[in-house]
Amino acid sequence: MIESLFSMQGKVCVVTGGSRGLGAFMAQGFLESGAKRVYITARKAEACLKAAQELSQYGDCVAIPGDVATSEGLQNLVQELMKHEQHIDVLVNNAGTGWGAPFGQFPEKGWDKVMDINVKSPFFLTQALAPLLRKNASAKNSSSVINIGSIAGIVGNGLDNFSYATSKCAIHQLTRVLATELASDNIRVNAIAPGRFYSKMTEFLSSDQEAFDEELQGIPMRRWGEATDIAGVAIMLASQAGEFITGQIIPVDGGTTLVN
């Protein structure tokens, strides 16, 4: 039973921002769990193609480079998927960005860029891919949308990332709204709210040993997240194991939100 519960056998998955970090971790997890095919997208074509080549050691991984934060990039992704697939089973809205600046100097362009990429794009991509998500979905074999939120959208400290924290709170609420909207189509929508993970966005902290050690004091488990920590939850939500879960925001943070 356990193997079939967490199997991704035969599933077609799409992961935005899949060329590195959390996106690549989840893509690898899907492939290792038996996914039929995983499409990854990212703004930088070279990095996207290279990541797909590396991930192909675990299964069939296809790169579709492009910027889903633009209408052109989003439509290109949708058109490419429709050319090659009759349906998709899993959509992970992982592509995101941040913008740090003190309150008094925080610019409007920093606000708009983050909100567009972190909130607007996931909504319109889910809308555009809904027909493919519905196509093979049934009551006992539902499709799954996984939005990547953050504990920044739960705790009250934005750490000078005002638009980022607000955008992640928004994606959590969007998850609940879409879960209600799409339940009758047998599409489940959930969000993962990661705490600290090793990524390009957190290099400024992980490369500063003193700051890193201080950061650990605010995490009850006294460590940062690893690839398997995010991949495991994503596999659970995308597989049979998550069939009765929708509209939930799941912190994966080593207990950070318990004390902050």
ChimeraX attribute file (.defattr): number of C-alpha atoms within 10 A of each C-alpha:
attribute: neighborCount
match mode: 1-to-1
recipient: residues
	/A:1	6
	/A:2	8
	/A:3	9
	/A:4	12
	/A:5	14
	/A:6	20
	/A:7	21
	/A:8	26
	/A:9	16
	/A:10	12
	/A:11	21
	/A:12	23
	/A:13	26
	/A:14	27
	/A:15	24
	/A:16	27
	/A:17	25
	/A:18	30
	/A:19	29
	/A:20	17
	/A:21	17
	/A:22	25
	/A:23	26
	/A:24	24
	/A:25	21
	/A:26	26
	/A:27	32
	/A:28	25
	/A:29	23
	/A:30	30
	/A:31	25
	/A:32	16
	/A:33	21
	/A:34	17
	/A:35	24
	/A:36	16
	/A:37	23
	/A:38	27
	/A:39	21
	/A:40	29
	/A:41	29
	/A:42	25
	/A:43	19
	/A:44	13
	/A:45	16
	/A:46	12
	/A:47	17
	/A:48	24
	/A:49	20
	/A:50	13
	/A:51	21
	/A:52	25
	/A:53	15
	/A:54	15
	/A:55	23
	/A:56	16
	/A:57	12
	/A:58	17
	/A:59	20
	/A:60	17
	/A:61	24
	/A:62	19
	/A:63	23
	/A:64	22
	/A:65	24
	/A:66	22
	/A:67	23
	/A:68	27
	/A:69	23
	/A:70	14
	/A:71	13
	/A:72	11
	/A:73	18
	/A:74	18
	/A:75	18
	/A:76	17
	/A:77	24
	/A:78	16
	/A:79	13
	/A:80	11
	/A:81	18
	/A:82	15
	/A:83	8
	/A:84	8
	/A:85	11
	/A:86	13
	/A:87	21
	/A:88	25
	/A:89	25
	/A:90	28
	/A:91	26
	/A:92	27
	/A:93	27
	/A:94	25
	/A:95	24
	/A:96	22
	/A:97	16
	/A:98	18
	/A:99	17
	/A:100	17
	/A:101	14
	/A:102	11
	/A:103	11
	/A:104	6
	/A:105	9
	/A:106	16
	/A:107	14
	/A:108	9
	/A:109	10
	/A:110	18
	/A:111	19
	/A:112	12
	/A:113	18
	/A:114	24
	/A:115	24
	/A:116	18
	/A:117	21
	/A:118	28
	/A:119	24
	/A:120	19
	/A:121	21
	/A:122	29
	/A:123	18
	/A:124	16
	/A:125	20
	/A:126	19
	/A:127	12
	/A:128	16
	/A:129	19
	/A:130	19
	/A:131	15
	/A:132	20
	/A:133	26
	/A:134	20
	/A:135	15
	/A:136	15
	/A:137	19
	/A:138	13
	/A:139	13
	/A:140	10
	/A:141	14
	/A:142	24
	/A:143	32
	/A:144	29
	/A:145	29
	/A:146	25
	/A:147	28
	/A:148	26
	/A:149	32
	/A:150	26
	/A:151	25
	/A:152	22
	/A:153	20
	/A:154	19
	/A:155	15
	/A:156	11
	/A:157	13
	/A:158	16
	/A:159	13
	/A:160	15
	/A:161	21
	/A:162	21
	/A:163	25
	/A:164	28
	/A:165	25
	/A:166	20
	/A:167	27
	/A:168	25
	/A:169	21
	/A:170	17
	/A:171	26
	/A:172	25
	/A:173	18
	/A:174	21
	/A:175	28
	/A:176	17
	/A:177	13
	/A:178	20
	/A:179	23
	/A:180	15
	/A:181	13
	/A:182	15
	/A:183	16
	/A:184	12
	/A:185	18
	/A:186	21
	/A:187	26
	/A:188	30
	/A:189	31
	/A:190	28
	/A:191	27
	/A:192	24
	/A:193	23
	/A:194	21
	/A:195	19
	/A:196	21
	/A:197	21
	/A:198	15
	/A:199	12
	/A:200	10
	/A:201	12
	/A:202	11
	/A:203	11
	/A:204	11
	/A:205	16
	/A:206	19
	/A:207	10
	/A:208	10
	/A:209	10
	/A:210	10
	/A:211	12
	/A:212	15
	/A:213	14
	/A:214	11
	/A:215	16
	/A:216	15
	/A:217	12
	/A:218	17
	/A:219	20
	/A:220	14
	/A:221	13
	/A:222	14
	/A:223	17
	/A:224	17
	/A:225	17
	/A:226	14
	/A:227	17
	/A:228	14
	/A:229	18
	/A:230	21
	/A:231	20
	/A:232	15
	/A:233	17
	/A:234	26
	/A:235	22
	/A:236	17
	/A:237	26
	/A:238	29
	/A:239	24
	/A:240	18
	/A:241	16
	/A:242	19
	/A:243	20
	/A:244	11
	/A:245	15
	/A:246	23
	/A:247	20
	/A:248	17
	/A:249	23
	/A:250	17
	/A:251	19
	/A:252	20
	/A:253	24
	/A:254	19
	/A:255	15
	/A:256	21
	/A:257	17
	/A:258	11
	/A:259	9
	/A:260	12
